[in-house]
Amino acid sequence: VPADTPGDAQLYIAGDFQGWAPGDTPMTQVDDTTWSIDLPFESGTALQYKYTRGSWEAVEKDAQCGEIPNRALTVDGSAGPAQTIEDTVATWRDIAGCP
């Protein structure tokens, strides 16, 4: 997450797999800029998702405050039971003053 993410922030993942509810699926903070979550999916499952700080007013945006397309992933179970995805959030709608 960007360095200006509030220290007391809670991050969430919202996606088609949980009804696009922006504050229903919390992530775990690893350090100041890294968060994680483990979710069970069958290999081959196609997902779309975004990161939020609990609401659509605090959704991730690109570095110029533009909307980003939904992130997409197809689960690949061929390498074992876990798949690591590393995403970067450029900025947050509310912090950057994005429309």
Residue pairs with C-beta under 8 A, 6 or more apart in sequence:
1 9
1 11
1 33
1 34
1 35
1 51
1 89
2 33
2 89
2 90
2 91
2 92
2 95
3 32
3 33
4 91
4 92
4 95
5 11
5 33
5 53
5 89
5 92
5 95
6 53
6 95
7 32
9 53
10 26
10 27
10 53
10 54
11 26
11 27
11 29
11 35
11 51
11 52
11 53
12 22
12 23
12 24
12 25
12 26
12 27
12 51
12 52
12 53
12 54
13 25
13 27
13 37
13 39
13 49
13 50
13 51
13 52
14 20
14 21
14 22
14 23
14 24
14 25
14 49
14 50
14 51
14 52
15 25
15 47
15 48
15 49
15 50
15 70
16 47
16 48
16 49
17 39
17 41
17 45
17 47
17 49
18 24
18 25
22 52
22 54
22 55
22 56
22 58
22 59
23 52
23 54
23 55
25 37
25 39
26 37
27 35
27 36
27 37
27 51
28 35
28 36
28 37
29 35
30 36
38 82
41 47
41 75
42 75
42 77
43 75
43 76
43 77
43 78
44 74
44 75
44 77
45 74
45 75
46 72
46 73
46 74
46 75
47 72
47 73
47 74
47 75
48 70
48 71
48 72
49 70
49 71
49 73
50 59
50 60
50 68
50 70
50 71
51 59
51 60
51 87
51 89
52 58
52 59
52 60
53 92
53 94
56 93
57 93
57 94
58 92
58 93
58 94
58 95
59 92
59 93
60 68
60 89
60 90
60 91
60 92
60 93
61 67
61 68
61 90
61 91
61 92
61 93
61 96
61 98
62 68
62 90
62 91
63 90
63 91
65 91
65 93
65 96
65 97
65 98
65 99
71 87
73 85
75 83
76 83
77 83
91 98
92 98
